[in-house]
């Protein structure tokens, strides 16, 4: 299985904090509106079948459902999925969550989804290219795929590891393994090899003084990429 047991356990231990916006998951809550609107602008979500790979506690999944999408969230952390399921019941939002890998889901439901999202996950798995291939299999021809991850360079190490984990303490120490960060060139190659077409990149910046995130064209640290599957 394309998963690191240590990574699954790490996020499982924090599962009960997923929906606490003041917890270790505050950055995800803060960036969610930005990435949601960026996705929705490129692939309007209303009425679409969407799958969120590595959905965790369902922060992005639920927000896409609120836009009118029929959302399936998949993850390999049972604890995170329990939290996601409970929160959707409390919110009254209809969701489908499954404890399954992206690769197995692609074998079960190929070409079913209009939109595939895989955010903040590729840097946590042993074989990110395999996840990209699975995403390509899951999306319909003409559909949209979105990824986000961390660039691998000295600036990313300084900001995402030293800054976020040790200086600002925005994230628990050990959240990220710098060696697993992925450059835009590497991710672009994975995307092309999977039969997808890159449509555009977007950077995500953080101002420590205002404690605000913003979208920009700087992909040096956090970045997102939009893709399509050709007809």
C-alpha positions as CSV (number, residue, x, y, z in Angstrom):
1,X,0.0,0.0,0.0
2,X,1.2,3.5,-0.9
3,X,1.2,4.8,2.7
4,X,3.6,5.5,5.5
5,X,2.2,4.0,8.7
6,X,4.0,6.6,10.8
7,X,2.3,9.4,8.8
8,X,-1.1,7.8,9.3
9,X,-0.6,7.4,13.0
10,X,0.7,11.0,13.3
11,X,-2.5,12.4,11.9
12,X,-4.7,9.8,13.6
13,X,-3.4,11.0,17.0
14,X,-4.5,14.5,16.2
15,X,-7.8,13.5,14.7
16,X,-9.9,14.9,17.6
17,X,-8.5,18.4,16.8
18,X,-9.5,18.5,13.1
19,X,-12.4,20.9,13.5
20,X,-10.8,23.1,16.2
21,X,-9.7,26.3,14.3
22,X,-7.3,27.1,17.1
23,X,-5.5,23.8,17.1
24,X,-2.6,22.3,15.0
25,X,-5.0,22.4,12.1
26,X,-5.5,26.2,12.2
27,X,-3.5,26.6,9.0
28,X,-5.9,24.3,7.1
29,X,-8.9,26.2,8.4
30,X,-7.2,29.5,7.4
31,X,-6.2,28.5,3.9
32,X,-9.4,26.5,3.1
33,X,-11.5,29.5,1.8
34,X,-8.7,30.5,-0.5
35,X,-8.2,27.1,-2.0
36,X,-11.9,26.4,-2.2
37,X,-12.6,29.6,-4.2
38,X,-9.6,28.9,-6.4
39,X,-10.9,25.4,-7.2
40,X,-14.5,26.6,-7.7
41,X,-13.4,29.4,-10.0
42,X,-11.7,26.9,-12.3
43,X,-14.2,24.1,-11.9
44,X,-17.6,25.3,-10.6
45,X,-18.5,22.7,-8.0
46,X,-22.3,22.9,-8.0
47,X,-23.9,19.7,-9.2
48,X,-20.5,18.0,-9.7
49,X,-19.3,14.6,-8.5
50,X,-16.1,15.3,-6.5
51,X,-13.6,13.1,-4.7
52,X,-11.2,14.5,-2.1
53,X,-8.1,12.2,-1.8
54,X,-6.6,12.3,1.7
55,X,-9.6,14.2,3.1
56,X,-8.6,13.9,6.7
57,X,-11.3,15.3,9.0
58,X,-13.2,16.7,6.0
59,X,-12.5,20.4,6.1
60,X,-12.2,20.8,2.3
61,X,-14.7,18.0,1.6
62,X,-17.5,19.7,3.6
63,X,-16.8,23.1,2.1
64,X,-17.1,21.7,-1.4
65,X,-20.4,20.0,-0.5
66,X,-21.7,23.3,0.7
67,X,-21.0,24.6,-2.8
68,X,-23.5,22.0,-4.1
69,X,-21.1,19.2,-5.0
70,X,-21.7,15.5,-4.4
71,X,-18.5,14.8,-2.4
72,X,-16.7,11.5,-1.6
73,X,-13.8,11.8,0.8
74,X,-11.2,9.1,1.1
75,X,-8.5,8.6,3.6
76,X,-6.4,5.8,5.3
77,X,-6.9,7.2,8.9
78,X,-10.0,5.6,10.4
79,X,-9.9,8.1,13.3
80,X,-9.9,11.1,10.9
81,X,-12.7,9.6,8.9
82,X,-14.8,9.0,12.1
83,X,-14.3,12.7,13.0
84,X,-15.3,13.7,9.4
85,X,-18.4,11.5,9.4
86,X,-19.5,12.8,12.8
87,X,-19.0,16.4,11.8
88,X,-21.0,16.0,8.6
89,X,-23.9,14.5,10.6
90,X,-23.8,17.4,13.1
91,X,-23.6,19.9,10.2
92,X,-26.4,18.2,8.3
93,X,-24.3,18.0,5.2
94,X,-24.6,14.9,3.0
95,X,-21.2,13.3,2.5
96,X,-19.7,9.9,1.6
97,X,-16.5,8.9,3.4
98,X,-14.6,5.8,2.6
99,X,-11.5,4.1,4.3
100,X,-9.7,3.3,1.1
101,X,-6.5,4.2,-0.8
102,X,-6.6,6.4,-3.9
103,X,-5.2,3.5,-6.0
104,X,-7.9,1.0,-4.8
105,X,-10.6,3.7,-5.3
106,X,-9.4,4.3,-8.8
107,X,-9.8,0.5,-9.6
108,X,-13.3,0.5,-8.1
109,X,-14.7,3.7,-9.6
110,X,-12.6,4.8,-12.6
111,X,-13.7,7.8,-14.6
112,X,-16.5,8.6,-12.2
113,X,-15.6,12.1,-11.0
114,X,-15.9,15.5,-12.5
115,X,-13.4,17.0,-10.0
116,X,-10.5,15.3,-8.0
117,X,-8.8,17.1,-5.2
118,X,-5.6,16.0,-3.4
119,X,-4.4,18.8,-1.1
120,X,-1.5,18.7,1.4
121,X,-1.1,15.0,0.9
122,X,1.5,14.2,-1.7
123,X,4.4,15.1,0.6
124,X,3.2,12.5,3.1
125,X,3.3,9.4,0.9
126,X,6.1,7.1,-0.3
127,X,5.1,7.3,-4.0
128,X,3.4,10.6,-4.9
129,X,3.4,9.7,-8.6
130,X,1.1,6.7,-7.8
131,X,-1.4,9.1,-6.3
132,X,-1.3,11.3,-9.3
133,X,-1.9,8.3,-11.6
134,X,-4.9,7.3,-9.4
135,X,-6.3,10.8,-9.6
136,X,-6.0,10.7,-13.4
137,X,-7.9,7.4,-13.4
138,X,-10.6,8.7,-11.1
139,X,-11.5,11.8,-13.2
140,X,-13.7,11.8,-16.2
141,X,-12.3,12.9,-19.6
142,X,-12.6,16.7,-19.6
143,X,-12.6,16.8,-15.8
144,X,-10.4,18.7,-13.4
145,X,-7.7,17.6,-10.9
146,X,-6.2,19.8,-8.2
147,X,-3.1,19.2,-6.1
148,X,-1.3,21.2,-3.5
149,X,2.0,20.4,-1.9
150,X,5.3,22.0,-0.8
151,X,8.3,22.9,-2.9
152,X,11.7,21.5,-2.1
153,X,14.3,24.3,-1.8
154,X,16.1,26.1,1.0
155,X,13.4,28.7,1.2
156,X,10.7,26.1,1.7
157,X,12.8,24.4,4.4
158,X,13.2,27.7,6.2
159,X,9.6,28.7,6.0
160,X,7.7,25.4,6.1
161,X,9.9,23.5,8.6
162,X,12.0,25.9,10.6
163,X,9.5,28.8,10.6
164,X,6.2,27.0,10.8
165,X,7.2,24.1,13.1
166,X,9.9,25.6,15.3
167,X,9.7,29.4,15.3
168,X,6.0,30.3,14.9
169,X,4.9,26.9,16.2
170,X,2.0,26.8,13.8
171,X,2.4,23.1,13.3
172,X,3.7,20.3,15.5
173,X,7.4,19.5,15.2
174,X,7.9,16.7,12.7
175,X,4.8,17.5,10.7
176,X,6.9,17.7,7.5
177,X,9.8,15.7,6.1
178,X,11.7,18.0,3.9
179,X,13.1,15.1,1.8
180,X,9.5,14.4,0.7
181,X,8.8,17.9,-0.6
182,X,8.1,18.0,-4.4
183,X,9.3,20.6,-6.9
184,X,6.8,22.0,-9.4
185,X,9.0,20.5,-12.2
186,X,8.8,17.0,-10.5
187,X,5.0,17.3,-10.0
188,X,4.5,18.5,-13.6
189,X,6.3,15.4,-14.8
190,X,4.1,13.1,-12.6
191,X,1.1,14.9,-14.1
192,X,2.2,14.5,-17.7
193,X,3.2,10.9,-17.2
194,X,-0.3,10.2,-15.8
195,X,-2.0,11.6,-18.9
196,X,-3.1,14.9,-17.4
197,X,-2.5,18.4,-18.7
198,X,-1.2,21.2,-16.5
199,X,-3.4,24.2,-16.6
200,X,-1.8,26.5,-14.1
201,X,0.1,27.0,-10.8
202,X,-0.8,29.2,-7.8
203,X,1.3,30.0,-4.8
204,X,0.1,30.4,-1.2
205,X,1.8,33.0,1.0
206,X,1.7,33.7,4.7
207,X,2.3,37.0,6.4
208,X,3.4,36.3,10.0
209,X,2.7,39.9,11.1
210,X,-1.0,39.9,10.0
211,X,-1.2,36.1,10.4
212,X,-3.1,36.0,7.1
213,X,-2.7,33.8,4.0
214,X,-3.0,35.0,0.4
215,X,-2.8,33.6,-3.1
216,X,0.0,34.8,-5.2
217,X,2.3,33.7,-8.1
218,X,5.2,32.6,-5.8
219,X,5.5,28.8,-5.8
220,X,8.7,28.8,-3.8
221,X,7.0,27.3,-0.7
222,X,3.3,26.2,-0.7
223,X,1.8,25.8,-4.2
224,X,-1.3,24.4,-5.9
225,X,-1.6,23.1,-9.4
226,X,-4.7,22.7,-11.6
227,X,-4.9,20.0,-14.3
228,X,-7.4,18.6,-16.7
229,X,-7.8,15.2,-18.3
230,X,-8.0,15.7,-22.1
231,X,-11.1,14.5,-23.9
